[in-house]
């Protein structure tokens, strides 16, 4: 399984970005797709996840600002990020979990700064 993230960049506080992650290879119908982030000098933590059935889970710090969605036909997961704050600055990683295995993308940098 290969994961390719896109959509990162520099944005001002209060702005929005939409991240995309396209999965290729052997993708099973039942899986969990998610976004994690790693701020400079900190650990990687969950941002949001979504199951094949559409059940979502969010970190408390992004609830009400971020929205995760997926297109099962295209094996793609999205992260819509609104009202961005400086503390959202991080490398954002896509993750797919299926059949007790996990796969990671290489990450995309999101910088929130004026």
C-alpha positions as CSV (number, residue, x, y, z in Angstrom):
1,X,0.0,0.0,0.0
2,X,1.3,3.4,-1.0
3,X,0.0,6.7,0.4
4,X,0.6,10.1,-1.1
5,X,-0.4,13.2,0.7
6,X,-1.0,16.6,-0.8
7,X,-2.4,20.0,0.0
8,X,0.0,21.2,2.7
9,X,1.5,24.7,2.6
10,X,1.7,28.0,4.3
11,X,-1.5,29.7,5.5
12,X,-2.3,32.6,7.8
13,X,-4.1,32.1,11.1
14,X,-7.8,31.8,10.6
15,X,-7.3,30.4,7.1
16,X,-8.2,27.0,5.6
17,X,-6.5,24.2,3.9
18,X,-7.6,20.8,2.5
19,X,-5.4,17.9,2.7
20,X,-5.8,14.8,0.4
21,X,-4.3,11.3,0.7
22,X,-4.5,8.9,-2.2
23,X,-4.0,5.2,-1.4
24,X,-2.9,2.7,-4.0
25,X,-2.0,-1.0,-4.0
26,X,-4.1,-3.6,-2.2
27,X,-6.8,-1.7,-0.4
28,X,-9.4,-3.8,1.3
29,X,-13.0,-2.6,1.7
30,X,-12.9,-2.6,5.5
31,X,-10.2,-0.3,6.8
32,X,-9.7,2.8,8.8
33,X,-8.1,5.9,7.3
34,X,-6.8,8.7,9.3
35,X,-4.6,11.8,9.7
36,X,-1.9,12.2,12.3
37,X,0.4,15.2,12.9
38,X,3.8,15.8,14.4
39,X,4.6,19.3,15.5
40,X,8.3,20.3,15.7
41,X,10.0,18.6,18.6
42,X,6.8,16.7,19.6
43,X,5.3,13.3,19.2
44,X,3.0,12.2,16.4
45,X,-0.7,12.2,17.5
46,X,-4.0,11.4,16.0
47,X,-5.9,14.3,14.4
48,X,-8.9,12.4,12.9
49,X,-9.9,9.0,11.6
50,X,-12.7,7.6,9.6
51,X,-13.9,4.0,9.1
52,X,-15.1,2.5,5.8
53,X,-18.6,3.0,7.2
54,X,-18.1,6.6,7.8
55,X,-17.7,6.7,11.6
56,X,-15.4,9.5,12.6
57,X,-13.2,10.3,15.5
58,X,-11.4,13.6,16.2
59,X,-8.8,14.9,18.6
60,X,-10.4,17.4,21.1
61,X,-8.1,20.2,19.8
62,X,-9.6,20.1,16.3
63,X,-13.2,19.4,17.0
64,X,-15.5,21.9,15.3
65,X,-12.6,23.1,13.0
66,X,-11.5,20.1,11.1
67,X,-13.5,17.6,9.1
68,X,-12.4,14.2,7.8
69,X,-14.1,12.5,4.8
70,X,-13.3,9.8,2.4
71,X,-14.1,8.6,-1.1
72,X,-14.1,4.8,-1.0
73,X,-14.3,4.5,-4.8
74,X,-11.1,6.5,-5.1
75,X,-9.4,5.2,-2.0
76,X,-8.8,8.8,-0.9
77,X,-9.2,10.5,2.4
78,X,-9.5,14.2,3.0
79,X,-9.0,16.6,5.9
80,X,-10.7,20.0,5.7
81,X,-9.0,22.3,8.1
82,X,-10.7,25.6,9.0
83,X,-9.9,28.3,11.5
84,X,-6.3,27.3,11.5
85,X,-4.1,28.3,14.4
86,X,-0.4,28.6,14.9
87,X,-0.5,25.4,17.0
88,X,-1.8,23.4,14.1
89,X,1.7,23.8,12.5
90,X,3.0,20.3,11.9
91,X,3.8,17.6,9.4
92,X,0.5,15.8,8.7
93,X,0.7,12.1,7.9
94,X,-1.9,9.9,6.4
95,X,-2.4,6.4,7.8
96,X,-4.3,3.4,6.7
97,X,-5.1,0.5,9.0
98,X,-6.3,-2.8,7.5
99,X,-6.0,-6.5,8.4
100,X,-3.9,-5.6,11.5
101,X,-1.4,-3.7,9.4
102,X,-0.7,-0.1,9.2
103,X,0.7,2.0,6.4
104,X,2.0,5.6,6.5
105,X,2.5,8.3,4.0
106,X,5.6,10.5,3.9
107,X,3.8,13.5,5.3
108,X,2.9,17.0,4.1
109,X,4.0,20.2,6.0
110,X,1.3,22.6,7.2
111,X,2.6,25.9,8.5
112,X,0.2,28.4,10.1
113,X,1.9,31.8,10.3
114,X,1.3,35.4,9.6
